Amino acid sequence: MAVRVGVVGVGMIGKEHLRRLQRLSGLCEVTAVSDADISAAQAMAVERPGVAVYPSGLDLIGARDVDAVLVTSKGSTHAEYVLAAIAARKPVFCEKPLATTQQDCQRIVDAEVACGRRLVQVGFMRRYDAAYQSLRKLVADGTIGRPLIFYSAHRNPSVPASYTSDMAIHDTAVHDIDVARWLLGDEVVGITVATPRRNSRGGTLRDPILIQMEMSEGAVANIEVSVNAAYGYDIRGEIVGETGVATLAESNPVVVKHNGNFCGHVPGDWRERFNPAFDREIEDWVRSVAGDSATGPSSWDGYAATVATGAALEAVTIRRRVSVTMAGRPNLYT
Ligand SMILES: NC(=O)c1ccc[n+]([C@@H]2O[C@H](COP(=O)([O-])OP(=O)(O)OC[C@H]3O[C@@H](n4cnc5c(N)ncnc54)[C@H](O)[C@@H]3O)[C@@H](O)[C@H]2O)c1
């Protein structure tokens, strides 16, 4: 039977995931939507006969015609909805961040552990990107030896006026932090943030930044975030191992050589770069719900990422290294 999904938050990414769910007809059907802006939810439902509008996310989570929940409301609202879904024993996909504080993430982990099974998947879609998956396999296979350093660069051509300096850490670098943990198979134990000369294109924005993370087994991850890079959306990643180096290739499929030069296309934004990964991520989640076996990024991954972004925000404020202390990892997540 198709999984009946309710979507909480139909803003920018909520609409995109809704379209993805609708392309998976047969596997799932969207039966309900909700948004703090009720007219946005109603507009979604008008276009989709059979989709009910609920006055609040909590009403939607409790509804009989909802088997699983997709949370794409703004970050500060995630914890309440994820906890309600766990209490209702309904699988929930939550866009990043899992929650905005370490305490709320801990509450979610505790609730899921008490429930005894994985119900939560967090939207770290890079883990579904084919290039990152190849990079991880190379590390896991031992092809380049023990990993020593991970270099990551996250460059946006520009950001809207509403973007704040702290968002570079909790909204943007959070993806690089997650892939560092995932690629290296290790946890963050210390963070330092360097702030180079500001890019004048960003006005007063603290941009770029360099986050250096010490991992518990001794590797170091170096993350550059530049959000006024002008030339395009560029995601770079390289792992230096004891016997070799593995680098994400340029994402364009064709390189043109002409007049003594070579060039290729740089993606314009994150959608162009990661759309296939988002598609795979949502399909994987739906299949895991249908098969009752959550395998994607977990509450623990959401917790670890929020702890690390919290430490990075502290490090940039006090201009010193910050130690990262995490709770023990429950067996549910091993
Ligand atoms: N994985 C990624 O790369 C990625 C990309 C974009 C956004 N996101 C994440 O997705 C989430 C949503 O981002 P967005 O860009 O779509 O934002 P958005 O502002 O476009 O949409 C958020 C929606 O949530 C609604 N909302 C606010 N408070 C609510 C509440 N209490 N209950 C229900 N709905 C509420 C708003 O009315 C709005 O429609 C954020 O957490 C963001 O970090 C992840």
The ligand as an SDF file (V2000), in Angstrom:
LIG
                    3D

 44 48  0  0  0  0  0  0  0  0999 V2000
   18.9670   20.2930    2.5010 N   0  0  0  0  0  0  0  0  0  0  0  0
   19.1510   21.4890    1.9910 C   0  0  0  0  0  0  0  0  0  0  0  0
   20.0940   21.7450    1.2700 O   0  0  0  0  0  0  0  0  0  0  0  0
   18.1450   22.5660    2.2850 C   0  0  0  0  0  0  0  0  0  0  0  0
   17.9170   23.5560    1.3210 C   0  0  0  0  0  0  0  0  0  0  0  0
   16.9820   24.5440    1.6190 C   0  0  0  0  0  0  0  0  0  0  0  0
   16.3160   24.5530    2.8420 C   0  0  0  0  0  0  0  0  0  0  0  0
   16.6010   23.5790    3.7460 N   0  0  0  0  0  0  0  0  0  0  0  0
   15.9460   23.5900    5.0800 C   0  0  0  0  0  0  0  0  0  0  0  0
   14.5310   23.4390    4.9170 O   0  0  0  0  0  0  0  0  0  0  0  0
   13.8460   24.1990    5.8940 C   0  0  0  0  0  0  0  0  0  0  0  0
   12.8830   25.1380    5.1850 C   0  0  0  0  0  0  0  0  0  0  0  0
   13.6200   26.0070    4.3680 O   0  0  0  0  0  0  0  0  0  0  0  0
   12.9370   26.8680    3.2020 P   0  0  0  0  0  0  0  0  0  0  0  0
   14.0650   27.4540    2.4420 O   0  0  0  0  0  0  0  0  0  0  0  0
   11.9090   26.0620    2.4940 O   0  0  0  0  0  0  0  0  0  0  0  0
   12.2270   28.0370    4.0410 O   0  0  0  0  0  0  0  0  0  0  0  0
   10.9280   28.8540    3.6490 P   0  0  0  0  0  0  0  0  0  0  0  0
   10.9650   30.0620    4.5370 O   0  0  0  0  0  0  0  0  0  0  0  0
   10.8290   29.0570    2.1770 O   0  0  0  0  0  0  0  0  0  0  0  0
    9.7350   27.8990    4.0940 O   0  0  0  0  0  0  0  0  0  0  0  0
    9.4580   27.6120    5.4350 C   0  0  0  0  0  0  0  0  0  0  0  0
    7.9450   27.4000    5.5720 C   0  0  0  0  0  0  0  0  0  0  0  0
    7.6820   27.0170    6.9130 O   0  0  0  0  0  0  0  0  0  0  0  0
    6.4890   27.6940    7.3090 C   0  0  0  0  0  0  0  0  0  0  0  0
    6.4550   27.7420    8.7660 N   0  0  0  0  0  0  0  0  0  0  0  0
    7.0830   28.6010    9.5960 C   0  0  0  0  0  0  0  0  0  0  0  0
    6.7930   28.3000   10.8700 N   0  0  0  0  0  0  0  0  0  0  0  0
    5.9740   27.2130   10.8480 C   0  0  0  0  0  0  0  0  0  0  0  0
    5.3480   26.4300   11.8400 C   0  0  0  0  0  0  0  0  0  0  0  0
    5.4990   26.6820   13.1340 N   0  0  0  0  0  0  0  0  0  0  0  0
    4.5740   25.3930   11.4370 N   0  0  0  0  0  0  0  0  0  0  0  0
    4.4110   25.1040   10.1320 C   0  0  0  0  0  0  0  0  0  0  0  0
    4.9740   25.8270    9.1430 N   0  0  0  0  0  0  0  0  0  0  0  0
    5.7560   26.8590    9.4990 C   0  0  0  0  0  0  0  0  0  0  0  0
    6.5810   29.0590    6.6470 C   0  0  0  0  0  0  0  0  0  0  0  0
    5.3200   29.7020    6.5760 O   0  0  0  0  0  0  0  0  0  0  0  0
    7.1350   28.6680    5.2860 C   0  0  0  0  0  0  0  0  0  0  0  0
    6.1030   28.3770    4.3680 O   0  0  0  0  0  0  0  0  0  0  0  0
   14.9140   24.9090    6.7250 C   0  0  0  0  0  0  0  0  0  0  0  0
   15.1630   24.1840    7.8860 O   0  0  0  0  0  0  0  0  0  0  0  0
   16.1250   24.9110    5.8060 C   0  0  0  0  0  0  0  0  0  0  0  0
   17.3600   24.9180    6.5010 O   0  0  0  0  0  0  0  0  0  0  0  0
   17.4720   22.5780    3.4840 C   0  0  0  0  0  0  0  0  0  0  0  0
  1  2  1  0
  2  3  2  0
  2  4  1  0
  4  5  1  0
  4 44  2  0
  5  6  2  0
  6  7  1  0
  7  8  2  0
  8  9  1  0
  8 44  1  0
  9 10  1  0
  9 42  1  0
 10 11  1  0
 11 12  1  0
 11 40  1  0
 12 13  1  0
 13 14  1  0
 14 15  2  0
 14 16  1  0
 14 17  1  0
 17 18  1  0
 18 19  2  0
 18 20  1  0
 18 21  1  0
 21 22  1  0
 22 23  1  0
 23 24  1  0
 23 38  1  0
 24 25  1  0
 25 26  1  0
 25 36  1  0
 26 27  1  0
 26 35  1  0
 27 28  2  0
 28 29  1  0
 29 30  1  0
 29 35  2  0
 30 31  1  0
 30 32  2  0
 32 33  1  0
 33 34  2  0
 34 35  1  0
 36 37  1  0
 36 38  1  0
 38 39  1  0
 40 41  1  0
 40 42  1  0
 42 43  1  0
M  CHG  2   8   1  16  -1
M  END
$$$$
